[in-house]
Amino acid sequence: MNDDREVLLKVENLCKFFKMGNRELKAVNNVSFDIKKGEVFGLVGESGCGKTTTGRTIIKLYEPTGGNVWFKGRRIVAGTRSYKDEIREKRVWYKEECARLKAEANEKIKAISVGSDEQKRLQAEKIKVGLKEKIDALTAETNAFISEKTNEIKLADYEDKNCDKIYAAEQVKKVQNEYAALIAEESDETKKKALAAECKAEVAKAKKTRLVTQIQMIFQDPIASLDPRMTVRDIIAEGLIIRGEKDKDVINEKVYEMLELVGLVREHADRYPHEFSGGQRQRIGVARAIIMNPEMIIADEPVSALDVSIQAQVINLLNALREKFKLTILFVAHDLSVVKYFSDRIGVMYYGNMVELASSDELFAHPLHPYTKSLLSAIPLPDPIYERQRKRITYNPLAEHDYSEEAPSMKEIAPGHFVFCNSAEEARYKALLSEKQ
């Protein structure tokens, strides 16, 4: 894989917290990664670690608490919590600094003991003038900071709410320019009218295009994600209809094409979801995503509810579709064997945090974070001798880490290999990596 490929999706300090009474559940906490065009990025971790929440927040099924998501260079998701926290912290800091400066000035005034009463008064005035200048400078700095962050909040809100409208307007303009050139070149009046009518229909579709719909999702549960009251034809075609396609023949042909592409047949179009097996339902879910011609797919544990043999079929199908449509895939799973086979790079999540990120081969060859080692030790192999000797590694964060002096952050241990650690652990991991190599 080339490293100079364009970054299609960039996730920056993404947070999603859920209210639990007076507490907050940090389902996704400050997660950052990027996915390059044509890449399969695996996101792994135990159940409840925040993998699915990350995917759903990216596709705007959940409102983010903080952080940003950039798709094709545009911000599609913006959380303002971090900006508001910075403003709150700045105000607290301002009050504390003002109190400290005033206390220092009062101490200096009390300490004046040399000179006449008039000299003491002048010295005290000088101290007060100096205090006022310092507080004025502090006030100006704080107001400038708050103004900057307020503007960032407004910009984030605007881009989050209007990214689809801006994109649709650009697509309309693009269609109009293309057809204007074609109409100008055409001399036949009948053909000009036909092109004008075609332009009108395409403009109507362009107005309904959305940037976020270029990211489609394949859901984990193939039963719950399909409407039991809709036929397969209606389920697969729904996206096209919402996007503005009105020609029933075009819709039907597209549906049949998608069914055959995912290994089903045309006759299945008029059946209901309950008439299919789990693997077939998941194929319907894949067809529903692919018909929108997306640039990226978020596959949320698409094989976890299926038998092993059916898992292989669905993975092979996704691989074939990836090659055919040049798809970029965020593959969410907890089965590391599947992820290793399917992914170019892998991110490991634990309790809402990304703890390790590296290429697939690098992660399996040189796991560094104790949790990653624990996950890898749990992979069974079809070898009875190995299985008898296999030792499970138990991860205990309290025993493994000491973050009392320095909090952890994502650090690059080797080129492209990031680990969630502090400086002491970073030095240890680098030494361990150099020993192995």
N, C-alpha and C positions, 0 to 999 in steps of 0.2 A: 504494500500500500504506500502511495506517495504521501509525504507529509505536507506538500504544498497545495493540497486540495482546499477548496473554498469551505469555510465554516458555515454550515447551513443553520444550525441551532446553537445558541449560546445561552446557557443557564448561569445566572450570576447571583450568588448569595440568596438563593431562593428559600423562603420560609413559609410554612403553613402551620399555624397553631389553631387548635380547636379548644373552645371554651368547655371546661368541665367544672361547673359551679364557680367557685372562687379561684380555681386553678386553671392552668393552660396546659394542654397536651401538645408538646412540640413534635408533631408528626414528621415535619421536614424542617431541619434547622441549619440554615446557612450553607446550602448545598450549591456547588459550582462545578460545571463541566461544559464541554462543547462537543458537538458531533459534526464531523465533516461530511461533505456531500458523498453519497454512495457508501457510507460506512455503516456497519452494524455495531451499535454500542450496547453492551450488556450491562444491566443493572441488577445486582444480586444482593441477597441478604435473607435473613430469616423472616417468617411471617410477622407483620406488624412493624417492620423497620422503616416504612415510609416509601417503599418503591412505587406502589400503586398511586399513592397520594402525589408523589412527584410527577408521574405521568399525567394524572388528572388535572393537576394545577397548570402544567404546561399547555394543555389543550383547553384551558379555561372552563373546565367543569367545576373547579373549585376556585374561589377568589383567593389570591395570595395574601399572606400577611405582610411579607416583605420580599425584596429582591426583584430581579428583572429577568425576562426571557426575551431573547432577540431571535427572530426568524427571518432569514434572507436579509439581514441587515436592519430590520425594523423591530422596534419594541412592540411585542404583542401582549405581554403580561407585565404589569407593574404593581408592586406592593409598596405602600408609602409608610409602613410602620417604622422602618429604619430611619427615614428622614425625620419623622415626628419624634422618635427617641433621641436623635441627635440634637434637635431643637430643645427638648426637655432638659437633656443633660447640660446643654450650653447655658440655659437659664439658671439652672442650679449652680453651675460653676460661676456664673456672673454674680449671683447673690453672695456666694462664699468669698469670692475675691474682693468684692466691695466691702464686706464685713471685715475681712483681714486687713485691707488698706486703712479702713477707718480706725480699727483697733491699734494699728501701728502708729497712725498719726496722733491718736489720743495719748499713746505712751510717750511719744516724742514731746508733745506739748507739756505733759506732766513732768517730764525730765528736765525742762528748761529751768535752770536755777541761777544762772550767771547774768548780771546786768540789771539795769533799772526796770521799773514797771513798764515804761514805754518800749524799751528794748525787748523785753519779754513778749509784750503784745505784738510787736513787729515780727518777731521770730515765729510766734504762733500763727500770725496771719500768713506768713510765708509758707508754713507747713500746710495750712488749710488750702492755700492757692495750689500748691503742689498736689495735694490730695484731689482737689477738684479736677485738675488737668488729667491726672491718672484715671479717675472715674469716668471722665468724658471720653478719654481714649478707649477705655474698656467698653463703655456703652456703645460707641461707634463701631468697634470691632464686633461686639455681640449682635447689634442690629444688622450689620452687613452680613454676618453669618446666617442669621435667621431669615433675612430677605433672600439670600441665595438658596437656602434649603426650601423656603416656601415656593420659590420659582421652580425648583426641581420637582416639588410635589405637584404643582400645576401642570408642568410639562409631562410628567409621568401619567397623571390622570388623563390628560388630553390624548396622549398617544395610545394609552390602554383602551380608551373608549372609542377613539376615532380611527384606529389603524385600518379597520375593515372598510370604512367609508372612503378613506384616502386611497386605499388600494383599488376599490371599485371605480372611483372617479378616474384613476390612471388607466384602468383597463378600458373604460368607456372611450377615453380620449385616443387610446391606441387603436381600438376598433374603428373609430371614426376616421382617423388618419389613413388607415389601411384602405378602407372602402372609398375614401375621397380620392385617393390616387388611382384606384381601379376605375371609378366612375369617370374621372377626368380623361383617362386613356381610351375609354369605350366611346365609339361613335354611334353605334346603333341605339336608338331611343328605347326600344323594347328591352334590350339588355340592360340599359341604364336603369330603367324602372325596376327590373328584376333585382339588380344589385342594390338599389336603394331600399327595396323591401327586405332583402337579405340583411342589409346593414342595420335596419330598424330592429329586426329580430335578434341579431347578435348584440346590439347595444342593450336591449332589454335583458339579455342573459348577463352581460357584463356588469350591469347595475346590481345584480344579485350575487356577484362573485364575492367571496370573502377570503382574506388572507389565511385566516385560521383553518378554513376547511381544506387547505393544502396539507394539513396534518390530520390524518385519520387514525382512529383507534380500533384495535381488535380487543374486545373485552375478554376477561378471564372466564366468566361463566357463559357458555354458549346457550344455556337455556334462558337465564334471566335477561340476557342482552337482546333477545329477539321477541318482538310483540306476538303473543300467541293468537291474536285476532287478525293478524295480517298474513296474507299469502307471501310466499318467498319472492314472487314478482314485485309485490308492493314494498317489501322490506328492502330489497336491493335497489329498486328504482326511486325510493323516497328522496335520496340526495339529489338526483337529477331533476326531479320535479321541483324541489325547493330552489334549486339553482336557476329554474326558469325554462326547462325543456318542456315543450307542449306537444310535440309530435309523438303520438303513441307508437307509431311504427319504429321510429328511432329509439325510443325507450325500450321497446320489446327486444329489438335486435341487440341493444347494448346489454340487456339483462341476460339473454341467451348466450351471448359471447362470454360474459363473466362466469356464468354457470359452467360452461364447457372448460373455461380456463382453470377453474378450481377443481375440476374432476367430477362435476355433476352433469346432468343431462337436461334438455329443454323441458321434458315432462315434469321435472321437479318444480317448475315455476309456479304452478297452480296448487301446490300442496302447502300445508301449514307446518310450522316448526315442530309440533309434537309428533309428526310422522317420520322424523329423521333420527338417526343415531347421533351420539355426542360429536363424533368426528365430522359427520356431515353438517351438523349445525355450525360447527366452527368454520367449516368451508364457506357456509353462507355468510358468516360474519366477515370472512376475508373478502368475499365477492362484494359485499356492501361497502367495504373500505376502498377496494381497488377501483370500483366503477367511477369514483370521483376523481380519478387520475391524480392522486396526491403525490407530493414530492417526498413526504415522510410518513412513516407509519409508526405508531406507538403500539407495540404488541404486549399487552398486559397479561403475562403468564398464559399465553394462548394454548398451551398443551398440558397444563397442570391437572385439568379435570379429565384427561383422556388416558386410555390404555397405552402401554408402551409402544405397541406396533402402530397405533394410530398417531401417537406423538411423532414418530419418525416420518410418517406420511405428511403431516401438517408442516413439520420443519422443512422437509424437502420441497413442499409446495411453496413455502415462503422464500426459500433459497432460489427457486426457479423464477418466481415473480420478481424477486430483487434483481436478478440478472436481466430479465425481460424489460422491466420498467425503470431500471436504474434507481431503485428506491433507496432511501436512507431509513434505517430502522433503529428505534430505541426498543430493545428487547428486554422486558422485565421478567425475571424468573428467579426461582430459588434452587433450581437444579443446575449445579455447576458443570456437570458433564455436558448438558445440552448447550449451555452458554459458551463453553470452550469451543465446541464444534462450530457454533453459529456466529460468534462475535469476533470483531477485530480488536476492540478494546473493551475492558471491563471495569466498572466502578462497583465497589463493595460498600454497602450501607449497613449501619448498625445504630439502632435507636435514633433515627432521624438524621444522623450525620454520615457524610461520606468519609470512610476511614482509609480507603486505598483505591488508587486508580492507576491502571497500567495497561499495556497491550496484553492480549490474551496469553501469548506464549511467555511473556515476561512475568506475569502474575502467577502462572502455574509453576514456572521454573524457579522464581525467587520471591515467594511471598514474604512480606516483612511484618505487617501488622499482626499481632497475636490472634485477632478475630478471623482474619483471612486464613491463617494457618489452621484454626479450629474448623472453619468451613471445609477446607480442602481435606482435612483428616476424616471428614464424615462421608466422603465420596466412596461408595462401594464399588468393587471391581469384580468381574466374573472369574475370580481366581481363588479357589478354596484355600490354597496355601497362604496366599497374601492375606486373605480375610481372617485367617486364624491368628496371624501375627500383627494385623493392623491395630494400631493404638489410637484411640480417640483423644484429641487434645481439647481440654475444657477451657473455655475463655472466661476468666474472672477479672473484669476491669479494675476492681479495687486492688487486687493483688498485682496486676500487670503494670499499672501506671501510677505515677506520683505527680499530680498536677497542682500541688499545694503552692509551689513557688512560681511556676510558669504555666499558663494555659496552652493547650495544643492548638495548632492550626495546620492547614494543608501545606506541606513542604515537599519540594522536589528532591528526592534522594538520588535519583539517576535521571538522565534525559527521558522525559515522558512517564516517569514512575513517581507518583505522588503518594505520600502517606500522612495521615492525621496524627501529628506528634508535636512534642516540644523540642527545644534545642538539644537537650541531653539525649533524648531518644533518637533524634536526627543523626547525631554523631555516632551513636551505637549502630543504627541501621546502615549507615554508610560504610562503617568498618566491617560489618557483617557481609555486605554486598561485595566489597573489595576482596574479602577472604574467599568467597564462593567463586569469584571470577578469576 
